[in-house]
């Protein structure tokens, strides 16, 4: 079955280049965004070993709620040194959600002082509305209902090791365990606002990517890294933010990259995303012709995780779940291999 993986992924890169993507892909030269979440996988597994899954945040409405203007000291992780540190941030925006909970947007004080024009009320309001009206409902449909409670997005300068990529965002499971060292005891994700630009499609795509990590942790905290990253890459697409070109380009330049051996490099992101995009079209054929942000009523939240996990484990979907050949996301050509039952794109 490993041969089927590699054949499909190699064909993915070839078809992307064949159908006119070569110039587009080669034009990508700016620093590429990556997720810090898989870099925290070792810590996550230790937390699960020591604390299990029972000791999680208990949500309560209208009790100790955040207010605009609140100043809070947050724990954050330095990916360059591997050490936690504290930084202060101020709540700059609060968006009421239909659930009765709120989205709280905090901006690191140092980032605000560096350039407050990046965090205007319009930019922060748009960020809150994008979460409320696009990311939250779309990912609930595709990946499942997130845990109840207020949700925090912390915009900050995420410290990393530099290079040709930057940590654009991350979800730290430690924050889901109150009382654990370096835990902020709240549902939250971190977003980089120094290398990233609040309000553009890449920034929204990162928010969608990290929010999938948050949802996935609630359903399957032990998930394999490559599966989870593939689904987070897909989250960006189904929310309407397109492909992360730097990731696809990296894989097109290294098509022998392993799908299942996660190494935290750009080609891994491209490989896992292309595979999950293929599975999306193969198992959800009726939704492939629709706008990605408008899934049909036949889409089921559990289907995306369950079917993807089924196929990634080596099993084949039932006959009624197979899709035919046809156009996939953004012009991907989808074909079913009759010999193996696997998808070649």
C-alpha positions in Angstrom: 0.0 0.0 0.0 3.0 2.3 0.5 3.6 2.2 -3.2 0.1 3.5 -3.8 0.8 6.4 -1.6 4.0 7.4 -3.4 2.6 6.9 -6.9 -0.4 9.1 -6.1 1.7 11.8 -4.6 4.2 11.8 -7.4 1.4 12.1 -9.9 0.0 15.0 -7.8 3.1 17.0 -8.3 3.3 16.1 -12.0 -0.3 17.2 -12.6 0.1 20.4 -10.7 3.0 21.3 -13.0 1.4 20.0 -16.1 -1.8 22.0 -15.7 -0.1 25.3 -15.5 0.9 25.6 -11.9 4.7 25.5 -12.5 5.1 29.3 -13.0 2.8 30.0 -10.1 4.6 27.6 -7.8 8.1 28.8 -8.7 7.0 32.4 -8.0 6.6 31.8 -4.3 9.6 33.2 -2.6 8.5 34.8 0.7 8.9 33.1 4.0 6.6 30.1 4.2 4.1 29.7 7.1 4.2 26.5 9.1 2.4 25.3 12.2 4.0 25.0 15.6 1.4 22.4 16.7 3.3 19.3 15.5 6.4 20.5 17.2 4.6 20.2 20.5 3.5 16.6 19.9 6.0 15.1 22.3 4.8 17.4 25.1 1.2 16.6 24.2 1.8 12.8 24.6 3.4 13.3 27.9 0.5 15.3 29.1 -1.9 12.6 28.0 0.2 10.0 29.7 0.3 11.9 33.0 -3.2 13.5 33.1 -5.3 11.5 30.6 -8.3 13.2 28.9 -10.7 13.7 31.8 -9.1 16.8 33.4 -10.2 19.4 30.9 -11.6 22.9 31.1 -15.2 23.1 32.3 -17.0 25.8 30.4 -19.2 28.3 32.2 -21.2 31.2 30.7 -21.0 34.7 32.1 -18.5 33.8 34.8 -15.1 35.4 34.8 -15.6 36.4 31.2 -13.0 38.5 29.4 -13.7 42.2 28.7 -12.2 44.5 26.2 -9.3 46.3 27.9 -8.4 43.3 30.2 -4.6 42.9 30.5 -3.4 39.3 31.0 -0.1 37.6 31.4 0.0 34.6 29.0 2.3 31.6 28.8 3.8 31.1 25.3 6.3 28.8 23.8 9.7 29.8 22.3 10.2 27.4 19.4 13.8 28.5 19.1 14.9 27.7 22.6 12.2 25.1 23.6 11.3 27.1 26.7 8.0 28.6 27.9 8.0 32.3 28.8 5.3 34.9 29.8 4.1 37.9 27.8 1.4 40.4 28.5 -1.5 41.0 26.1 -4.6 43.2 26.1 -8.1 42.1 25.0 -8.8 44.4 22.0 -11.9 42.8 20.6 -14.8 40.6 21.7 -17.3 38.9 19.4 -20.5 37.3 20.7 -21.2 33.8 19.2 -24.6 32.2 18.6 -23.7 29.6 21.3 -23.8 32.3 23.9 -20.0 32.2 24.3 -17.5 34.7 23.0 -14.4 35.0 20.8 -11.8 37.1 22.6 -9.0 38.6 20.5 -5.9 39.6 22.5 -3.0 41.5 21.1 0.5 41.1 22.7 1.4 44.5 24.2 4.8 44.5 22.5 3.2 43.9 19.1 0.7 46.6 19.7 3.5 49.1 20.7 5.5 48.0 17.6 2.8 48.8 15.1 -0.8 49.5 16.3 -1.9 50.0 12.6 -1.9 46.3 12.2 -4.6 45.9 14.7 -7.2 48.5 13.8 -10.8 48.0 15.0 -11.8 47.2 11.4 -9.1 44.5 11.1 -10.0 42.9 14.4 -13.8 43.1 13.7 -13.2 41.4 10.4 -11.1 38.7 12.1 -13.9 38.1 14.6 -16.6 38.0 11.9 -14.5 35.6 9.7 -14.2 33.2 12.7 -17.9 33.5 13.6 -19.4 33.3 10.1 -16.9 31.2 8.1 -14.4 29.2 10.1 -16.5 28.1 13.1 -19.6 26.9 11.1 -17.5 25.4 8.2 -15.2 23.4 10.4 -18.1 22.3 12.6 -19.6 20.8 9.5 -16.5 19.1 8.3 -14.6 18.2 11.4 -17.0 18.2 14.3 -18.3 20.4 17.1 -15.6 22.2 19.1 -15.6 22.0 22.9 -18.0 24.6 24.5 -16.7 27.7 26.0 -15.2 31.1 25.2 -12.3 31.0 22.7 -9.2 33.1 22.7 -7.0 34.1 19.7 -3.7 35.7 20.9 -2.0 37.8 18.2 1.7 38.0 19.0 5.3 37.7 17.8 5.7 33.9 17.9 9.4 33.2 18.7 10.9 30.6 16.4 14.3 29.6 15.0 14.1 31.8 11.9 15.1 30.5 8.4 13.0 30.3 5.3 9.8 29.6 7.2 8.1 31.0 10.3 5.7 29.6 12.8 2.5 31.2 11.7 0.3 29.8 14.5 -0.1 26.9 16.9 -2.4 25.2 19.3 -1.0 24.1 22.6 -2.9 21.3 24.3 -1.4 22.3 27.6 -3.9 25.1 27.8 -6.8 22.6 27.9 -5.5 21.3 31.2 -6.1 23.7 34.1 -3.5 23.5 36.9 -0.7 22.2 34.6 2.5 24.1 34.6 2.6 26.8 31.8 -1.1 26.4 31.1 -3.3 29.4 30.4 -6.4 27.3 31.3 -8.5 28.5 28.4 -9.5 27.4 24.9 -7.0 29.3 22.6 -4.7 29.4 19.7 -1.7 31.6 19.0 -1.3 33.6 15.8 1.9 35.3 14.5 1.2 39.0 13.7 4.8 40.0 13.0 5.6 37.8 10.0 1.9 37.2 9.3 -0.4 39.9 8.3 -3.7 40.1 10.3 -6.6 40.2 7.9 -5.2 38.6 4.7 -6.1 35.2 3.3 -2.9 33.5 4.5 -3.6 34.7 8.1 -7.2 33.5 7.9 -6.0 30.2 6.4 -3.6 29.8 9.4 -6.5 30.4 11.8 -8.5 27.7 10.0 -5.5 25.4 10.1 -5.0 25.8 13.9 -8.7 25.7 14.7 -8.8 22.2 13.2 -6.1 21.2 15.5 -8.2 22.4 18.4 -11.2 20.5 17.3 -9.3 17.4 16.5 -7.7 17.3 19.9 -11.1 17.0 21.4 -12.0 13.9 19.3 -8.7 12.1 18.9 -5.8 13.6 20.9 -3.6 10.6 20.0 -4.0 11.2 16.2 -1.0 10.5 14.0 0.9 13.7 13.1 0.6 13.4 9.3 -3.1 12.7 9.4 -3.8 15.7 11.6 -1.6 18.0 9.5 -3.3 16.8 6.3 -6.7 17.6 7.8 -5.5 21.0 9.0 -4.3 21.8 5.5 -7.7 20.7 4.2 -9.4 23.0 6.7 -7.8 26.0 5.0 -9.2 24.9 1.7 -12.8 24.0 2.8 -13.0 27.4 4.5 -12.3 29.1 1.2 -8.7 30.3 1.6 -7.3 28.2 -1.3 -4.1 26.2 -1.4 -1.0 27.1 0.6 1.2 27.5 -2.5 4.6 27.3 -0.6 3.7 23.9 0.7 2.6 22.5 -2.6 5.6 23.9 -4.3 7.9 22.3 -1.7 6.4 18.9 -2.4 6.6 19.4 -6.2 10.3 20.0 -5.8 10.7 16.9 -3.6 8.0 14.4 -4.8 9.7 11.4 -3.1 8.9 12.9 0.3 7.3 10.4 2.6 3.6 10.9 3.3 3.6 9.1 6.7 7.0 10.0 8.1 6.4 13.5 9.5 9.6 15.6 9.6 8.2 19.1 10.1 9.4 20.4 6.7 7.5 22.2 3.9 7.4 19.2 1.6 5.6 17.2 4.4 2.9 19.8 4.5 2.5 19.7 0.8 2.3 15.9 0.7 -0.2 15.5 3.5 -2.4 18.3 2.1 -2.5 16.9 -1.4 -3.4 13.5 0.0 -6.2 14.9 2.2 -7.5 17.0 -0.7 -7.6 13.8 -2.8 -9.5 11.9 0.0 -11.9 14.9 0.3 -12.9 14.5 -3.4 -12.8 10.8 -3.4 -15.1 10.3 -0.4 -17.2 13.4 -0.7 -17.7 13.4 -4.4 -21.1 15.3 -4.3 -19.5 18.3 -2.5 -16.5 18.6 -4.9 -18.3 20.7 -7.4 -19.6 23.1 -4.8 -17.9 26.2 -3.4 -15.6 24.9 -0.6 -17.2 27.2 1.9 -20.7 25.9 1.2 -20.8 22.2 1.9 -23.9 20.3 0.7 -26.4 19.1 3.3 -25.1 15.5 2.6 -21.8 16.3 4.3 -21.4 14.9 7.7 -18.9 16.2 10.3 -17.8 12.7 11.3 -17.4 11.5 7.7 -14.2 13.6 7.0 -12.3 12.2 10.0 -13.7 8.7 9.9 -13.3 8.1 6.2 -9.9 9.7 6.1 -8.7 7.6 9.1 -10.1 4.5 7.4 -8.2 5.0 4.2 -5.0 6.1 5.9 -5.0 2.9 7.8 -5.0 0.8 4.7 -8.7 0.0 4.5 -10.9 0.7 1.5 -14.1 2.6 1.6 -17.3 0.8 1.0 -18.6 0.7 -2.6 -21.3 3.3 -1.8 -18.6 5.7 -0.6 -16.4 5.7 -3.6 -16.4 8.7 -6.0 -15.8 8.7 -9.7 -13.2 10.6 -11.6 -13.6 14.4 -12.0 -12.3 17.8 -11.1 -11.1 18.2 -7.5 -10.1 21.3 -5.5 -8.6 24.1 -7.6 -8.3 22.1 -10.7 -6.9 18.8 -9.3 -7.7 16.0 -11.6 -9.1 13.0 -9.6 -9.0 9.4 -10.9 -9.7 6.2 -9.2 -7.3 3.3 -9.6 -9.4 0.2 -10.3 -6.4 -2.0 -9.5 -5.8 -0.8 -5.9 -9.0 1.1 -5.0 -6.8 4.1 -4.1 -6.9 7.5 -5.6 -4.4 8.8 -8.0 -4.4 12.5 -8.8 
